[in-house]
Structure formats: structure tokens, C-alpha cells
Amino acid sequence: MASAEREPVRRTGRWVSVRLQHRDVRVQDECVSYAGIVITSFENGAEVGERWIPLGVDPSEADDEQLIQQLRHALIWQARRPPKAAGE
């Protein structure tokens, strides 16, 4: 069984994985951990891209808009087409 941190289940076609992840950064002699959302793109079971969007303790509206934009981009890529306008 695959977990979010191990090899994903092999699927055909395009799909994206969205998960919470902490990344450690060493600044001088101190290690700081940052939370973020990882959006990983897969095509026919192979990883073809990854984006990490940091999450602040108190995210701004701009932070929220960036996350929404990245999620939208990932889902459009997965669907292989732009979204249709309402009523189409």
C-alpha cells in the first residue's frame, strides 16, 4: 500500500496529488521547519512536476489566492483542457 511519502499507486493518465508537508531549512546553525502544501503532478505513473506552496501561521489573502491559483492550474493540467464558462 502506498503512502503520501512513499511511491504512489501507479495510475494511467494524468493526475495530481495534494498533501501537507513540512520542510526543514538550515539557517546558520539553526534548523527551521516550514509547513506547506505539495502539489505533485503525475503522468502514466511517473512524477513530472512538483510545487511546494508555503503556509504561514496567519496566511494573507494573497497567500490564499496563490494557493487557489496553483490548485486550479494543477486541476486544469490533470483534465487536459481549460474549464468551460457557465452555461457552455
N, C-alpha and C positions, 0 to 999 in steps of 0.2 A: 504494500500500500504506500502511495506517495504522500509526502507531507509538503507543506509550503516551503520548507527549507531544503528539501531533497529533490531528486529528479521528479519532474511532473509526470502525470499519466500521459502516455503518448496518444494524441488525438490527431485526426486528419484535418486539413483545412487551417484556417486562421482562428486564433482565439487569444484572449488576454487573461492574465492573472493579476488580481489586485490584492495586496496584502500589506499589513503594518509591519514595519521592520525598524530596528534600532541599529544605527551605525556609530562606531566609535572613531573618534578623531583625536590624534595626539597633538596637543598644543604645548610646546616646550616639554616639560616633564609631567604634564597633566593629561589624563585621558578623559575626554568629554563624550557623552553618549547623546545622540540626537535621534528623536523619533521621526519617522517619515513614512510615506506611502510609496510602495514599489509597484509600478505598472510594468509587467513583463509581457512582451509580445512573442507569440509562437506561431510558426507556420509548419504544418505537417510534422509536428512533434519537436522541431528544432527551435531553440531560442533565437530570435532575430533582432531583439531590441529590449532595452530596459531603461526606465526612467525612475528616478527617486525624487520625490517631492517632499521637502522637509515640512514637518508640522510643528508649529510653535505652541507654546503653552497657552497663549492668547492670540489665536490667528486673526489677522485683519481681514477685511473684506477683499483686499487684493489677493491675499493667500487663498481664500476660498475660491475666488474667480480663477486663479491659476490652476487649482486642483480640478475644478469643473472643466476647464478648457482641456487639460491633459486627459481626463476621463473621456470626454467627448471625442477627442482625437483618436484615442485607443479603440473606442467602440465603432467609430466610422471605419477605421482601418480593418477591424475584425469583420464588419459587414461588407467590405469591399465597395461601398458606394456612399455618396453623401445622403443625408436624411432628406426625405420629401417634405415639402411645405404642407401645412394643414390643408386638407381638402383635396389633395392630389391622389 
